[in-house]
Amino acid sequence: MLELSDHIIQLQQKLQVLLKQYHTLLQQNSAQQQLIQTLQQQQQQQLQQIETLQQQQLVLKAAVDDLNDPEKKQLELQINRYIKTIDQCIALLSHQNNI
């Protein structure tokens, strides 16, 4: 009977160690998830910054009339997208004012 009790105690101790390890891993996982989210946000911000810089570069080239044909087409497409977005905003504002 003593051996059985000893085995139960050993199992309980091992279970407690495993539970502590499990909780430690949960905390580490949470920290890693937060780090991943932070890095993804930074990446998104950097991508937006790259896009902004590319647009500024295109505008600067247009200002000095140093655009080749593909760049001119790209600038025209970008301007058309801006116009379409502005039109959509105006339509939404007009719709809200009518309500």
N, C-alpha and C positions, 0 to 999 in steps of 0.2 A: 504494500500500500504506500509505503514511503517513496518507492521508485516512481509510482504513478504521480504522486504529489510533486515530486521533483521535476518530472517531465512537464507537468502542467505549468509549474513556475517558470521553467525554461522557455516553454512556448509563449507564455505571457510576456516574458522579457523580450524575446525575439519579436513578438508582435508589436510591442511598444517601440522597439528600435525601428521596425519597418514603418510604423505610423509616423514617427518623427522624420524619417527619411522622406516619406510621402508628402508630409506637410512642407518640408524644405523644398522638395521638387515643385510643389504647387506654387510656392513663393517665387522660386526661380523662373518658372514658366510664366507667371504673371509679369515679372520684371522683363522677361524677354519679349513678351507680347507688347508691353508698353514701349520698349525700345524699337520694335518693328514698326509700330504705329508712328512713332516719332520720326524714324528714318523715312517711312513712306511719305509723311507730310513734308519733310525736307526735300525729298526727291520731287514731289509734286511742285513745290515752290520753285525749285531749281529749273524744272521743265518750263514753268510759266515764265521765269526770268529769261531763259534761253529764247523762248518764243518772242518775248517782248524785245529782246536785243536784236533778234533777227528782223523783226518788223522795223525797228529803228534803223538798222543798217540799210534795209531796202528803201526806206524813206530818204535817208541821207544820200544814197546813190541816186535816187530820183531827183533830189534837189540839185545835184551837180550834173544831172543829165548824163550819167555814166552807166545807164542800164542797158544790158543786152536784151534781146527779144524774150527769152524765157523769164528774165527778171521783171520785165515790163508786164508780161502776162500774169505773173505771180502777184505783182502789185495791184493790177486791175482786179484780179480775183479777190484779193484781200479787201480792197475798197468796196467791191460789190457785196461781200459778206457783211461789211460794216453797215452798208446802206440797208441791206435786208434786215439786219438786226435792229437798226434804228426804226425802220418801217414797222417791224413787229412791236417794238416798244410803243410807238405812236398809236398803233391800232389797239394795243392793250389799254393804254391810257384813255383813248377815246371811248373804249368800251366801258371802262370804269366810270368815266364821267357821265355816261348815259344811264348808268344804273341808279 
